[in-house]
Amino acid sequence: MGHTQCISRPAGTEASLDQRGGLGPDAPGRPLPEPPGPPTLNGQEIFPNIQPEKPHIAVCPQCGALEPNRVDSTEDAKRLQNAMTHLHESGWYWGSITAAEAKQLLSEALDGAFLLRDSSNPGYLLTLSVRTSVGPTHLRIEYTGGQFGFDSVVMARPHLRQFKGAVDLVQHYALAYRRQAALREPETDPDLQDAAVPPASDTTLQLKLTRPLQKSARSLQHLCRVIINQHSRNHQDLPLPQRLKHYLLEYPFLL
């Protein structure tokens, strides 16, 4: 059996160790000072008004009840990222310019010219600035539930369509106006007669969107891609290498 050996220390040893850093107030074996109690007023204890913290819930792949929420959030982030990628590739997204700057850019443009920019209102994501007969007008675009749509009064909002991307939204109204103009004057835009344009009855909001105001010159490849999109409904039938077909699908728009 082992033996336990007790060694006694002479008086003053702890004080000398404290001075040399051997034992401090938090050293093992020394009792810690008790924390001060709550303040008192006339003998009554005063407790602060502290709200209990909400419990933290850990999300893990095995937590089946919480997994759908996490997946929905991830998919929504991917949809938003994809929509903003298309918007950057369009060439008519101007970023964080102000309403005054957009008005100046559109002041000398023809009616129907438009651009897309970041909204100056923190409650909205984007704003469509368009030149009209009364001058530049700004329409705010909201992003809710993974969909883009124009802001409107409560009564009219259910009648406005929602879209998965901002480019989809602008293209819908731009092509709807072109179709209406082509019906009135067939020679106006014959190239869009066979394009996938929604009928006039499908468009509650009437907008004259004729030409996007480009922020910078687009590449020749991008311009060719837009032209091909305007004249082809199915890229898989085109006699092109698969790599070029994939490039066409990266921006499947007509604007």
C-alpha positions as a Markdown table, in Angstrom:
| # | Residue | x | y | z |
|---|---|---|---|---|
| 1 | Met | 0.0 | 0.0 | 0.0 |
| 2 | Gly | 1.1 | 3.5 | -0.7 |
| 3 | His | 1.9 | 6.0 | 2.0 |
| 4 | Thr | 0.7 | 9.6 | 2.1 |
| 5 | Gln | 3.3 | 12.0 | 3.4 |
| 6 | Cys | 2.2 | 15.2 | 4.9 |
| 7 | Ile | 4.7 | 18.1 | 4.9 |
| 8 | Ser | 4.0 | 21.0 | 7.2 |
| 9 | Arg | 5.1 | 24.5 | 6.1 |
| 10 | Pro | 6.4 | 27.1 | 8.5 |
| 11 | Ala | 4.3 | 30.2 | 9.1 |
| 12 | Gly | 4.8 | 32.9 | 6.5 |
| 13 | Thr | 5.4 | 30.5 | 3.6 |
| 14 | Glu | 2.1 | 31.4 | 1.8 |
| 15 | Ala | 2.8 | 35.1 | 2.1 |
| 16 | Ser | 6.3 | 34.6 | 0.6 |
| 17 | Leu | 4.9 | 32.5 | -2.2 |
| 18 | Asp | 2.3 | 35.1 | -3.0 |
| 19 | Gln | 5.0 | 37.7 | -3.3 |
| 20 | Arg | 7.0 | 35.4 | -5.7 |
| 21 | Gly | 3.9 | 34.5 | -7.8 |
| 22 | Gly | 3.6 | 31.0 | -6.6 |
| 23 | Leu | 0.1 | 31.3 | -5.1 |
| 24 | Gly | -2.4 | 33.9 | -6.1 |
| 25 | Pro | -5.9 | 34.6 | -4.9 |
| 26 | Asp | -7.2 | 32.1 | -7.5 |
| 27 | Ala | -4.8 | 29.4 | -6.7 |
| 28 | Pro | -6.2 | 25.9 | -6.0 |
| 29 | Gly | -7.0 | 25.2 | -2.4 |
| 30 | Arg | -7.7 | 28.8 | -1.5 |
| 31 | Pro | -11.4 | 29.7 | -1.1 |
| 32 | Leu | -12.7 | 32.3 | -3.5 |
| 33 | Pro | -14.3 | 35.4 | -2.1 |
| 34 | Glu | -18.1 | 35.3 | -2.2 |
| 35 | Pro | -19.7 | 37.6 | -4.8 |
| 36 | Pro | -21.5 | 40.6 | -3.3 |
| 37 | Gly | -25.2 | 40.2 | -2.8 |
| 38 | Pro | -27.9 | 42.3 | -4.5 |
| 39 | Pro | -28.2 | 45.9 | -3.4 |
| 40 | Thr | -30.7 | 46.7 | -0.7 |
| 41 | Leu | -33.0 | 49.6 | -0.1 |
| 42 | Asn | -34.5 | 50.0 | 3.4 |
| 43 | Gly | -33.6 | 46.4 | 4.1 |
| 44 | Gln | -35.3 | 45.1 | 0.9 |
| 45 | Glu | -33.3 | 43.5 | -1.9 |
| 46 | Ile | -33.4 | 45.1 | -5.3 |
| 47 | Phe | -33.3 | 42.8 | -8.3 |
| 48 | Pro | -32.7 | 44.2 | -11.8 |
| 49 | Asn | -35.4 | 43.7 | -14.5 |
| 50 | Ile | -33.7 | 41.0 | -16.6 |
| 51 | Gln | -35.7 | 39.2 | -19.3 |
| 52 | Pro | -34.8 | 35.5 | -19.6 |
| 53 | Glu | -32.7 | 34.7 | -22.6 |
| 54 | Lys | -34.2 | 32.6 | -25.4 |
| 55 | Pro | -32.7 | 29.2 | -25.5 |
| 56 | His | -30.3 | 28.5 | -28.4 |
| 57 | Ile | -31.4 | 25.7 | -30.7 |
| 58 | Ala | -28.7 | 23.8 | -32.5 |
| 59 | Val | -29.4 | 22.9 | -36.0 |
| 60 | Cys | -27.9 | 19.7 | -37.3 |
| 61 | Pro | -28.6 | 17.4 | -40.2 |
| 62 | Gln | -30.2 | 14.9 | -37.9 |
| 63 | Cys | -32.8 | 17.4 | -36.7 |
| 64 | Gly | -35.6 | 16.6 | -39.0 |
| 65 | Ala | -38.0 | 19.3 | -37.7 |
| 66 | Leu | -35.6 | 22.2 | -38.3 |
| 67 | Glu | -33.9 | 20.9 | -41.5 |
| 68 | Pro | -36.6 | 22.1 | -44.0 |
| 69 | Asn | -36.3 | 25.7 | -42.7 |
| 70 | Arg | -32.5 | 25.6 | -43.2 |
| 71 | Val | -32.9 | 24.1 | -46.7 |
| 72 | Asp | -35.5 | 26.8 | -47.7 |
| 73 | Ser | -33.2 | 29.5 | -46.5 |
| 74 | Thr | -30.3 | 28.1 | -48.5 |
| 75 | Glu | -32.4 | 27.7 | -51.7 |
| 76 | Asp | -33.7 | 31.2 | -51.3 |
| 77 | Ala | -30.1 | 32.5 | -51.0 |
| 78 | Lys | -29.2 | 30.6 | -54.2 |
| 79 | Arg | -32.2 | 32.0 | -56.1 |
| 80 | Leu | -31.3 | 35.5 | -55.1 |
| 81 | Gln | -27.7 | 35.1 | -56.0 |
| 82 | Asn | -28.6 | 33.6 | -59.4 |
| 83 | Ala | -31.0 | 36.5 | -60.0 |
| 84 | Met | -28.4 | 39.1 | -59.1 |
| 85 | Thr | -25.9 | 37.4 | -61.4 |
| 86 | His | -28.3 | 37.7 | -64.3 |
| 87 | Leu | -28.8 | 41.3 | -63.4 |
| 88 | His | -25.1 | 42.1 | -63.5 |
| 89 | Glu | -24.7 | 40.4 | -66.8 |
| 90 | Ser | -27.6 | 42.4 | -68.4 |
| 91 | Gly | -25.5 | 45.5 | -68.6 |
| 92 | Trp | -28.3 | 47.9 | -67.6 |
| 93 | Tyr | -27.9 | 47.4 | -63.8 |
| 94 | Trp | -26.3 | 50.6 | -62.5 |
| 95 | Gly | -25.8 | 49.6 | -58.8 |
| 96 | Ser | -26.0 | 52.1 | -56.0 |
| 97 | Ile | -26.7 | 55.3 | -57.9 |
| 98 | Thr | -29.2 | 57.8 | -56.4 |
| 99 | Ala | -32.6 | 58.8 | -57.8 |
| 100 | Ala | -31.1 | 62.2 | -58.8 |
| 101 | Glu | -28.3 | 60.5 | -60.7 |
| 102 | Ala | -30.8 | 58.2 | -62.5 |
| 103 | Lys | -32.9 | 61.2 | -63.4 |
| 104 | Gln | -29.9 | 62.9 | -64.9 |
| 105 | Leu | -29.0 | 59.8 | -66.9 |
| 106 | Leu | -32.5 | 59.5 | -68.3 |
| 107 | Ser | -33.1 | 63.2 | -68.8 |
| 108 | Glu | -31.8 | 63.2 | -72.4 |
| 109 | Ala | -33.0 | 59.7 | -73.3 |
| 110 | Leu | -36.1 | 58.9 | -75.4 |
| 111 | Asp | -39.4 | 57.8 | -73.8 |
| 112 | Gly | -39.2 | 54.2 | -72.7 |
| 113 | Ala | -35.5 | 54.2 | -71.8 |
| 114 | Phe | -34.9 | 52.5 | -68.5 |
| 115 | Leu | -32.3 | 51.3 | -66.1 |
| 116 | Leu | -32.3 | 49.2 | -62.9 |
| 117 | Arg | -30.5 | 50.4 | -59.7 |
| 118 | Asp | -30.3 | 49.7 | -56.0 |
| 119 | Ser | -33.2 | 51.2 | -54.1 |
| 120 | Ser | -32.4 | 54.1 | -51.8 |
| 121 | Asn | -35.2 | 52.8 | -49.5 |
| 122 | Pro | -33.8 | 50.1 | -47.1 |
| 123 | Gly | -37.2 | 48.4 | -47.3 |
| 124 | Tyr | -36.8 | 47.5 | -51.0 |
| 125 | Leu | -34.1 | 45.8 | -53.0 |
| 126 | Leu | -34.2 | 47.5 | -56.4 |
| 127 | Thr | -35.8 | 50.4 | -58.3 |
| 128 | Leu | -36.7 | 50.6 | -61.9 |
| 129 | Ser | -36.1 | 54.1 | -63.3 |
| 130 | Val | -37.8 | 54.8 | -66.6 |
| 131 | Arg | -38.2 | 57.8 | -68.9 |
| 132 | Thr | -41.8 | 58.7 | -69.4 |
| 133 | Ser | -43.7 | 61.5 | -71.2 |
| 134 | Val | -43.7 | 63.4 | -67.9 |
| 135 | Gly | -40.1 | 62.8 | -67.2 |
| 136 | Pro | -38.1 | 60.1 | -65.3 |
| 137 | Thr | -40.2 | 57.9 | -63.0 |
| 138 | His | -39.1 | 55.4 | -60.4 |
| 139 | Leu | -40.8 | 52.2 | -59.5 |
| 140 | Arg | -39.7 | 50.3 | -56.4 |
| 141 | Ile | -39.2 | 46.5 | -56.6 |
| 142 | Glu | -39.7 | 44.3 | -53.6 |
| 143 | Tyr | -38.3 | 40.9 | -52.9 |
| 144 | Thr | -40.5 | 38.7 | -50.7 |
| 145 | Gly | -40.9 | 35.0 | -50.6 |
| 146 | Gly | -38.2 | 34.4 | -53.1 |
| 147 | Gln | -40.1 | 36.5 | -55.7 |
| 148 | Phe | -39.6 | 39.9 | -57.3 |
| 149 | Gly | -42.5 | 42.3 | -57.9 |
| 150 | Phe | -43.4 | 45.9 | -58.2 |
| 151 | Asp | -44.4 | 47.7 | -55.0 |
| 152 | Ser | -48.1 | 48.8 | -55.1 |
| 153 | Val | -51.1 | 49.6 | -52.9 |
| 154 | Val | -52.5 | 46.7 | -50.9 |
| 155 | Met | -55.6 | 46.4 | -53.2 |
| 156 | Ala | -53.6 | 46.2 | -56.4 |
| 157 | Arg | -50.7 | 44.0 | -55.2 |
| 158 | Pro | -52.5 | 40.6 | -55.6 |
| 159 | His | -53.1 | 41.4 | -59.3 |
| 160 | Leu | -49.4 | 42.1 | -60.0 |
| 161 | Arg | -47.3 | 39.1 | -61.2 |
| 162 | Gln | -44.3 | 37.9 | -59.2 |
| 163 | Phe | -41.1 | 36.7 | -60.9 |
| 164 | Lys | -38.1 | 34.6 | -59.9 |
| 165 | Gly | -35.6 | 37.3 | -61.1 |
| 166 | Ala | -35.4 | 41.0 | -61.6 |
| 167 | Val | -34.5 | 40.5 | -65.3 |
| 168 | Asp | -37.5 | 38.3 | -65.7 |
| 169 | Leu | -39.7 | 41.0 | -64.3 |
| 170 | Val | -38.4 | 43.8 | -66.5 |
| 171 | Gln | -38.4 | 41.6 | -69.6 |
| 172 | His | -42.0 | 40.6 | -69.0 |
| 173 | Tyr | -43.2 | 44.2 | -69.2 |
| 174 | Ala | -40.8 | 45.3 | -71.9 |
| 175 | Leu | -41.8 | 42.5 | -74.3 |
| 176 | Ala | -45.5 | 42.9 | -73.4 |
| 177 | Tyr | -45.2 | 46.6 | -74.6 |
| 178 | Arg | -43.3 | 45.5 | -77.7 |
| 179 | Arg | -46.0 | 43.0 | -78.6 |
| 180 | Gln | -48.7 | 45.6 | -78.2 |
| 181 | Ala | -46.8 | 48.0 | -80.4 |
| 182 | Ala | -46.2 | 45.3 | -83.0 |
| 183 | Leu | -50.0 | 44.6 | -83.1 |
| 184 | Arg | -50.7 | 48.3 | -83.7 |
| 185 | Glu | -47.8 | 48.7 | -86.2 |
| 186 | Pro | -46.6 | 45.3 | -87.5 |
| 187 | Glu | -43.5 | 46.8 | -89.0 |
| 188 | Thr | -42.4 | 48.2 | -85.6 |
| 189 | Asp | -40.4 | 45.1 | -84.4 |
| 190 | Pro | -41.0 | 42.1 | -86.7 |
| 191 | Asp | -38.2 | 40.1 | -85.0 |
| 192 | Leu | -40.3 | 39.7 | -81.9 |
| 193 | Gln | -43.4 | 38.4 | -83.6 |
| 194 | Asp | -42.5 | 34.8 | -82.6 |
| 195 | Ala | -40.9 | 35.6 | -79.3 |
| 196 | Ala | -42.3 | 34.2 | -76.1 |
| 197 | Val | -44.1 | 37.4 | -75.1 |
| 198 | Pro | -47.1 | 37.3 | -72.7 |
| 199 | Pro | -50.4 | 38.4 | -74.2 |
| 200 | Ala | -51.7 | 41.9 | -73.4 |
| 201 | Ser | -54.5 | 40.5 | -71.1 |
| 202 | Asp | -51.8 | 38.9 | -68.9 |
| 203 | Thr | -50.3 | 42.3 | -68.0 |
| 204 | Thr | -52.1 | 44.3 | -65.4 |
| 205 | Leu | -49.5 | 47.1 | -65.2 |
| 206 | Gln | -48.9 | 48.9 | -68.5 |
| 207 | Leu | -45.3 | 50.2 | -68.9 |
| 208 | Lys | -43.5 | 51.6 | -71.9 |
| 209 | Leu | -40.1 | 50.0 | -71.7 |
| 210 | Thr | -38.4 | 50.2 | -75.1 |
| 211 | Arg | -34.6 | 50.3 | -74.6 |
| 212 | Pro | -32.3 | 49.6 | -71.6 |
| 213 | Leu | -29.7 | 52.2 | -70.8 |
| 214 | Gln | -26.5 | 50.3 | -70.8 |
| 215 | Lys | -23.9 | 51.2 | -68.2 |
| 216 | Ser | -21.0 | 50.0 | -70.3 |
| 217 | Ala | -20.5 | 48.4 | -73.7 |
| 218 | Arg | -21.3 | 44.7 | -73.7 |
| 219 | Ser | -19.0 | 42.1 | -75.1 |
| 220 | Leu | -19.6 | 40.8 | -78.6 |
| 221 | Gln | -20.3 | 37.3 | -77.2 |
| 222 | His | -23.0 | 38.7 | -75.0 |
| 223 | Leu | -24.7 | 40.6 | -77.8 |
| 224 | Cys | -24.6 | 37.5 | -80.0 |
| 225 | Arg | -26.1 | 35.5 | -77.2 |
| 226 | Val | -29.0 | 38.0 | -76.9 |
| 227 | Ile | -29.7 | 37.9 | -80.6 |
| 228 | Ile | -29.7 | 34.1 | -80.6 |
| 229 | Asn | -32.1 | 34.1 | -77.7 |
| 230 | Gln | -34.4 | 36.4 | -79.7 |
| 231 | His | -34.5 | 34.0 | -82.6 |
| 232 | Ser | -34.3 | 30.6 | -81.1 |
| 233 | Arg | -36.7 | 28.9 | -78.7 |
| 234 | Asn | -34.7 | 25.7 | -78.2 |
| 235 | His | -30.9 | 26.0 | -78.0 |
| 236 | Gln | -30.5 | 22.2 | -78.0 |
| 237 | Asp | -31.5 | 22.1 | -81.6 |
| 238 | Leu | -28.8 | 24.6 | -82.7 |
| 239 | Pro | -25.7 | 23.2 | -84.5 |
| 240 | Leu | -23.4 | 24.5 | -81.8 |
| 241 | Pro | -20.8 | 22.9 | -79.5 |
| 242 | Gln | -22.2 | 22.0 | -76.1 |
| 243 | Arg | -20.0 | 24.6 | -74.5 |
| 244 | Leu | -21.6 | 27.4 | -76.4 |
| 245 | Lys | -25.1 | 26.0 | -75.6 |
| 246 | His | -24.2 | 26.1 | -72.0 |
| 247 | Tyr | -23.1 | 29.8 | -72.4 |
| 248 | Leu | -26.4 | 30.6 | -74.0 |
| 249 | Leu | -28.3 | 29.1 | -71.1 |
| 250 | Glu | -26.3 | 31.2 | -68.6 |
| 251 | Tyr | -28.3 | 34.2 | -69.7 |
| 252 | Pro | -31.6 | 33.1 | -71.3 |
| 253 | Phe | -33.1 | 36.5 | -71.8 |
| 254 | Leu | -34.0 | 38.7 | -74.8 |
| 255 | Leu | -32.9 | 42.1 | -73.3 |
